[in-house]
Amino acid sequence: MSTKMMMGTLCFGLMLWGCTSQSVAEEDVAKTQSTIEKPVTITAEQWGSDPLPIPEDRKHTPKFITIHHAGVDWKAGNDPYEKIRNLQSWGKKTVEDGGKDWPDLPYHFLISPDGRIFEGRPIEYEPETNTNYDVHGHIGVQIWGNFQSQRISPSQVDSVVHLTAWLSQEYGVEDASIGGHRDVAKDTSCPGADFYRYLEDGQFLGWVNQVRDGESPTIDLGEPLEGGPTEMIPLPE
């Protein structure tokens, strides 16, 4: 082969390598800069929210994502629209009337067993709690069900994974600031053993990071915990 031909082959090879390297780099940048779309939600207006005014001094800057369970068994035939309206109505009652004196729902998002995400109190206001921790800066996400006695549904896990990925992108919440209620309040088992296991072993953040990378995670909930709930939460009709 002539020197001229060898040089031409070498140049072509270098150009090909350069193009390949550039495309790989561009793919990595695109992954890093991928924008997560907000999951489909049922807005407060759509489910018929009727809040009281929230004082301006309750406004906050979100820094944490804190996940809860309802702590009450979800029963077959329950209607999430009815459940969310009843929760808001009960919370608005005065303590003397058996309520909580809350102006609105205690959580910013609530997730039904079929994975539907309901919007709760406006995110610019701090949530409420029945336990002892400073709620300022916390985004409250409640998953309906009692995961001490029921297994969480795959649809609920998928929704809370995608919601967490989007919220962490929108508000710059770091992985270390994503956790369960029991991580910030020591007097509770919330969000229940059957969900907390995925926070504790790192699977949950693994799924969240896959969504951030533009991937669709395969969520396998595995076998029931030893001594834990075995019955799957029933889906709404």
C-alpha positions as CSV (number, residue, x, y, z in Angstrom):
1,M,0.0,0.0,0.0
2,S,1.4,3.4,-0.9
3,T,2.1,6.0,1.7
4,K,-0.6,8.2,0.2
5,M,-3.2,5.4,0.6
6,M,-2.1,4.6,4.1
7,M,-2.4,8.3,5.1
8,G,-5.9,8.4,3.6
9,T,-7.0,5.3,5.5
10,L,-5.5,6.7,8.8
11,C,-7.4,10.0,8.3
12,F,-10.6,8.2,7.6
13,G,-10.2,6.1,10.7
14,L,-9.5,9.1,12.9
15,M,-12.5,10.9,11.5
16,L,-14.7,7.8,12.2
17,W,-13.4,7.6,15.7
18,G,-14.0,11.3,16.2
19,C,-17.6,11.0,15.0
20,T,-18.2,8.0,17.2
21,S,-16.7,9.7,20.3
22,Q,-18.7,12.9,19.6
23,S,-22.0,10.9,19.3
24,V,-21.3,9.1,22.5
25,A,-20.5,12.3,24.3
26,E,-23.6,14.0,22.9
27,E,-25.7,11.0,24.1
28,D,-24.2,11.3,27.6
29,V,-24.9,15.1,27.7
30,A,-28.5,14.5,26.4
31,K,-29.0,11.9,29.2
32,T,-27.6,14.4,31.8
33,Q,-29.8,17.2,30.5
34,S,-33.0,15.1,30.0
35,T,-36.1,16.8,31.2
36,I,-38.5,14.7,33.2
37,E,-42.1,15.5,32.4
38,K,-44.6,16.0,35.3
39,P,-46.6,12.8,35.8
40,V,-50.3,13.0,34.9
41,T,-52.2,14.2,38.0
42,I,-55.8,14.8,39.1
43,T,-55.8,18.5,40.0
44,A,-57.4,19.9,43.1
45,E,-60.0,21.6,41.0
46,Q,-60.8,18.2,39.3
47,W,-61.5,16.4,42.5
48,G,-63.5,19.3,44.0
49,S,-61.1,20.7,46.6
50,D,-62.6,23.3,49.0
51,P,-59.7,24.6,51.2
52,L,-59.6,27.4,53.7
53,P,-57.0,30.2,53.2
54,I,-53.5,29.1,54.3
55,P,-51.6,31.8,56.2
56,E,-48.7,33.4,54.4
57,D,-46.3,32.5,57.1
58,R,-46.8,28.8,56.2
59,K,-45.0,29.4,52.9
60,H,-41.7,27.5,52.5
61,T,-39.0,26.5,50.1
62,P,-39.2,22.7,49.3
63,K,-35.9,20.9,50.2
64,F,-37.1,17.4,51.1
65,I,-39.4,14.8,49.7
66,T,-41.0,12.8,52.6
67,I,-43.2,9.8,51.7
68,H,-46.0,8.6,54.0
69,H,-48.7,5.9,54.0
70,A,-52.2,6.5,55.1
71,G,-51.8,4.0,57.9
72,V,-55.4,2.8,57.4
73,D,-56.3,-0.3,55.4
74,W,-57.6,0.5,51.9
75,K,-60.8,-1.6,51.5
76,A,-62.4,-2.9,48.3
77,G,-64.9,-0.5,47.0
78,N,-63.2,2.6,48.4
79,D,-63.5,5.6,46.1
80,P,-60.4,7.9,46.1
81,Y,-62.4,11.0,45.2
82,E,-64.6,10.4,48.3
83,K,-61.6,9.6,50.4
84,I,-59.7,12.7,49.6
85,R,-62.7,15.0,50.0
86,N,-63.5,13.4,53.4
87,L,-59.9,13.8,54.5
88,Q,-60.0,17.5,53.7
89,S,-63.4,18.0,55.4
90,W,-62.3,16.2,58.5
91,G,-59.0,18.1,58.7
92,K,-60.8,21.5,58.4
93,K,-63.0,20.8,61.4
94,T,-61.9,22.3,64.7
95,V,-60.3,20.2,67.4
96,E,-63.4,20.6,69.5
97,D,-65.5,19.1,66.7
98,G,-63.1,16.2,66.3
99,G,-60.9,17.7,63.5
100,K,-57.4,19.1,63.2
101,D,-57.9,22.8,62.5
102,W,-56.0,22.3,59.2
103,P,-56.9,24.7,56.4
104,D,-56.3,22.1,53.7
105,L,-55.1,18.6,53.1
106,P,-52.0,17.7,55.1
107,Y,-50.1,16.4,52.0
108,H,-49.2,17.8,48.6
109,F,-49.8,14.6,46.7
110,L,-51.8,11.5,47.4
111,I,-51.6,8.2,45.4
112,S,-54.4,5.7,45.1
113,P,-53.9,2.0,44.7
114,D,-54.3,2.1,40.9
115,G,-51.5,4.7,40.7
116,R,-53.6,7.8,40.1
117,I,-51.9,10.9,41.6
118,F,-54.1,13.5,43.3
119,E,-52.9,17.0,43.9
120,G,-53.4,18.1,47.5
121,R,-52.4,21.3,49.2
122,P,-50.4,23.8,47.1
123,I,-46.7,22.9,47.2
124,E,-45.6,26.4,48.2
125,Y,-47.1,25.8,51.7
126,E,-45.6,23.5,54.2
127,P,-47.6,20.3,55.0
128,E,-49.2,19.2,58.3
129,T,-48.2,16.3,60.6
130,N,-49.5,14.3,63.6
131,T,-45.9,13.6,64.7
132,N,-43.0,15.5,66.0
133,Y,-40.8,17.0,63.3
134,D,-40.3,20.4,61.6
135,V,-42.4,20.2,58.5
136,H,-40.8,23.3,56.9
137,G,-39.3,22.5,53.6
138,H,-40.9,19.1,53.3
139,I,-43.0,18.0,50.2
140,G,-45.5,15.5,51.7
141,V,-46.5,12.5,49.5
142,Q,-49.0,10.1,50.9
143,I,-49.7,6.7,49.4
144,W,-53.1,5.3,50.4
145,G,-53.1,2.1,52.3
146,N,-51.6,0.6,55.4
147,F,-48.3,-1.1,54.5
148,Q,-47.9,-2.7,57.8
149,S,-50.8,-5.0,56.9
150,Q,-51.2,-4.6,53.1
151,R,-48.7,-4.9,50.2
152,I,-48.2,-1.8,48.1
153,S,-49.4,-2.1,44.5
154,P,-46.9,-2.0,41.6
155,S,-48.9,1.0,40.2
156,Q,-48.4,3.0,43.4
157,V,-44.7,2.3,43.4
158,D,-44.4,3.3,39.7
159,S,-46.3,6.5,40.4
160,V,-44.3,7.6,43.5
161,V,-41.0,6.8,41.6
162,H,-42.0,9.0,38.7
163,L,-43.4,11.7,40.9
164,T,-40.2,11.7,43.1
165,A,-38.0,12.0,40.0
166,W,-40.0,15.0,38.7
167,L,-40.2,16.7,42.1
168,S,-36.4,16.3,42.7
169,Q,-35.7,17.8,39.3
170,E,-38.1,20.7,39.8
171,Y,-37.0,21.6,43.3
172,G,-33.4,20.5,43.3
173,V,-33.9,17.9,46.0
174,E,-30.9,15.8,46.6
175,D,-31.0,12.0,47.1
176,A,-30.0,12.3,50.7
177,S,-33.2,14.4,51.3
178,I,-35.6,11.8,49.9
179,G,-37.0,9.4,52.5
180,G,-39.8,8.1,54.5
181,H,-41.8,9.7,57.4
182,R,-40.0,7.5,59.9
183,D,-36.6,8.9,58.8
184,V,-37.6,12.3,60.1
185,A,-40.0,11.4,62.9
186,K,-38.9,8.6,65.2
187,D,-42.3,8.0,66.8
188,T,-43.8,6.3,63.7
189,S,-43.4,3.2,61.5
190,C,-44.8,5.2,58.5
191,P,-44.6,4.6,55.5
192,G,-45.0,0.9,56.6
193,A,-42.7,-2.0,56.3
194,D,-43.8,-3.2,52.9
195,F,-42.9,0.1,51.3
196,Y,-40.0,1.2,53.5
197,R,-38.0,-1.8,52.5
198,Y,-37.4,-0.3,49.1
199,L,-36.2,3.0,50.6
200,E,-34.0,1.1,53.1
201,D,-32.2,-1.2,50.5
202,G,-31.7,1.6,47.9
203,Q,-34.0,0.1,45.2
204,F,-36.3,3.1,45.3
205,L,-33.6,5.6,44.6
206,G,-32.2,3.3,42.0
207,W,-35.6,3.4,40.2
208,V,-35.8,7.2,40.6
209,N,-32.3,7.6,39.1
210,Q,-33.3,5.5,36.1
211,V,-36.2,7.8,35.4
212,R,-33.8,10.8,35.7
213,D,-31.5,9.1,33.1
214,G,-34.4,8.8,30.7
215,E,-34.9,5.1,31.2
216,S,-38.1,3.1,32.1
217,P,-37.3,1.2,35.3
218,T,-38.5,-2.4,35.6
219,I,-40.0,-2.4,39.1
220,D,-40.0,-5.8,40.7
221,L,-41.5,-5.7,44.2
222,G,-40.2,-9.2,45.0
223,E,-41.6,-11.6,47.6
224,P,-43.4,-10.5,50.7
225,L,-41.2,-9.7,53.7
226,E,-40.8,-12.4,56.2
227,G,-43.5,-11.8,58.8
228,G,-44.8,-8.9,56.7
229,P,-48.1,-8.5,54.8
230,T,-48.9,-10.9,52.0
231,E,-52.2,-9.5,50.8
232,M,-52.0,-7.0,47.9
233,I,-53.9,-3.7,48.5
234,P,-57.3,-3.9,46.5
235,L,-57.7,-1.6,43.5
236,P,-60.6,0.9,43.3
237,E,-63.5,-0.3,41.1
